[in-house]
């Protein structure tokens, strides 16, 4: 192969990606859709500029590898504990319901049980690449919806690792299937332990040495080396490349160099993920697509509809309100990039009759392309449900019960502005019972659909506080200034709630002075970091230690950083 032939796939991918990104911005489409369409246009059924091959598959898989590394960077046992309702409840139940249902359908079409299980459970997975991009574009990573989605995706990614092991083991003697799975499970446990030890005793000292060297290039080289080497290491022992990347991220997650490493990896992740989506477009058999178009469309929509219903029901079972469960279910309804990997395994291709693998590949790719539009429809529908909650006091009571967990709230939050949301995030993360209220319909609807537990009401109505059992709460946080109301109620508040400490987020120093004169602790909040500072002071007054507050602060900053989709990813059209 000549140098020109070797570089041609990369040139085609870069050119297609550039055009797709610019076109997506001009048409206000999600970049994911643009990349997939670009793959179809330059593929073997379009301009013939590029076809599937080892190079394109490698670049696409590296995109998923770097994505899993980034997820590992943000994964911690503490986060898993905070999201145990989703990781131990919603995620496994959803996998069993969707995976079991799809497997039964596959068996009904004549596919053997082992192959049907591999296909069925791969369809039950959601796309980490798609969902994280949607969350970032809509700035939802720090919301309960974003946190739960990431927790579910982490669980699914771990399941996917073992699913790939299972699918690959089908090529071996069926009698040795159980032993092969047991060996793979043992190897994975050893890999997890090794990653923890290497992260603590090798990676951290290594980056301390690199930092002292003050050579910028060596930091980037070492970061890429760790990702690729970890992926190759797990691949060499028969496990997936993605497991190694995820473990490499976990090994660095508790390091003080995590943010610098994330900065170094981010351009590689964005670039290679765009290659992944272009490669999805290359995999679509256009003639087969048109020949079997009704079947492919029906199958793609059927997969998304079934998953939407199953995830909605599971979310409701685990305590989600209707608007939040609706948005979550539509967000996670698509198939996964791992589905395409499973369908490409030779044992799966041989085990499926006729051209069903091609149809499934096209349906999976179509579900990935439809995912942003499907999620947008879910947002509109969830907002409709949230609008009805503004008229239902019974629903408000149920939401309040979920937020307080049957405990009397220690904090009242009014106004789901950025400051109110961040304050609520802090209280949830530190397990402090609270009640959140808002009387602005737009903010209430937006917060409810994003998974926040909010009551439609006003703190100036003391009867509402009595109904919510919040009259003994020692702290009130106002997410927006309401000077005239605060001035009018100050004497009544001091009389009825003498021990209540009032915090308020204001817009400028003049407002801070006026509210301070009323005995309130006023903070000028003009950026998210200002809101974090306000939340930290509230947590400190509630008796949390500096270590607890610092841990939450770092976690919150990480989530806010993930909300930035990067300059190459345009904002989508508003779907309100």
Steps between C-alpha positions, in 0.01 A plus 500: 500500500640838395501800738226661289279190530564482873404865554198502267246370762613757758480783242150391396384478863645840588352664193157344551506591868586863428224538242251320727580724797461819295182378330350390832563842647343673199192274512487502883516119510675285754857426378436127551240498223734697274788257553282195424362662184856592398597134531214401270597768244870409478441126544491215248140584404563873463811670362717187547760715678531254787389151594509295815841359583747431777604866518148639532402233753810573708442876501133447588585263783760743632220756526309268734824419685569866578136552593518213753826642634328834559210325676751315717658833592166612644408169663548442870358266761365808677297597192382140467381509860317829448327355192435154644127533425585513130801267492346227719135556407404675180795392282494121568119480488496686168769269359310189605167621364630634169768236448269214589222633276726553199659156552157332490417681177831386347426137597157530340676586170701178514821622662665264751481593868870598554505724193154639585619594850804680358288692248213569741711638782715703259179671382410570865815714533484875438763698313751661733634709212156631405357558848805679637502726193128581540549572871795728427318686221201565727719573807334230709802315643465663842124436525347190662408384150863527390640333810256209477561460127876483551458249785281278280745531209792399724308190610413420139860551386618251761230255383607564140856401581384158621248476216785536249689227682191278484443570129863427410495178703218367278766424237649243737368158596153549656593253773777738610281809502447507878868448575598770247262748665631409846859556386407834344322607819806407706726690262275805528513494880879477487505788250286716733734431793810561288357831375438618857854408611669642190304822532607547860863388488609558140286756314490768769880499563558488124298815435668674793831442325357614166359818656840589643660451156292791361488357147144547364532239225598220736177538698293449185712208381483324835124544527440350155751225578313402817165485320624296205726274707221418747263422213756278329578324829141389559459419130810279511350276770175456311300780660374813323705809423232711666547324836864602506416860413232516768739356761772746395259784565407355837867469591549873443162616634624570854822661382555877540602498132157384383391838366823552307474150353139558402603819321769311308265218396196712408611589142582136423164385636301754298689431177490121526134496603417692183681220311280247682179666381632534143584128512141425603392666178750287304346185648152577365424288196306753294356256240392267781370803684267592214407138424407431862420859592160434661646217710803704605294805595246285685776313683687817599183668624392177670830472688478862614131475591546181705801641683318827565206320659716258700733771633203723585332221698826412676567864584153536648556184705820647644346832605528733201218746437316486166680792323844381609428135410372613161810699412732226631325227301509693172865595559615137544276341235753453218722197441870516581834519324568170676203353310690562177811336648302192608332474158842507331624189688524201265314260733205739509500551124508123438232433762243739355301379196465688170586869488380577852843622609502764223147604595595521868812705420292744292230518771761560770664776295158652432420502872829680567416758234148549637615521863533882523157550342349230723651664809365838387152355467539351849583844637189653344282217632650514849437875513137438416479265799680753718250770402224281640691470827473875550126446536517194726561541872492122545786458254694773676461314828641183344796690355567655838491159665767374261728799562481479879500124529244514785742713704427853604686732264798688639517738204237683297609595147288747306558581134655238268743741341860386445569588863192307617589195292859492621382537860260209448778291342714562807225393739427182304869408480551551875173325597349804671117496493353803326194632323523708181226735382443727204202707391635578154329253261784504248771426756283245678432309177865508395629383839240225532573356155873500583433275798494751786246453778317831509171614650299765318451763768638804678698526824312819582195278562563371853213253463691329218803459727281347771353255247851399395617463860769761439419748777792375713759519221798706621605624154318676214679554168349736243624431147393847389466837677149607605575809703148638533361167623798439729464850644128453558542159669817565701322586826260204466786262419703615801198454723386159375841358403755664730770242426465514120811605308411657166734485201431675170669511159501858366611660177723786612663662807214750538248218541738327743507810720121532504446133590778503759323786674206262550722253686543269201826345377518634146738374230561657161451210257604579144655164409467137599810517719328775703205265554738225610655739755152577636421129528831433676423760768155349555651152537755637745225659712317165496801337667675322212877459518745670265582161347134429421454847352818475289397157369163633389657813347739294286221270389274793410771677300560177307132477406487862391812453288336205323214733402732668249467311172806675359535761228462246222152398614227752427204563719188320381177673422278577795240230557286671756 
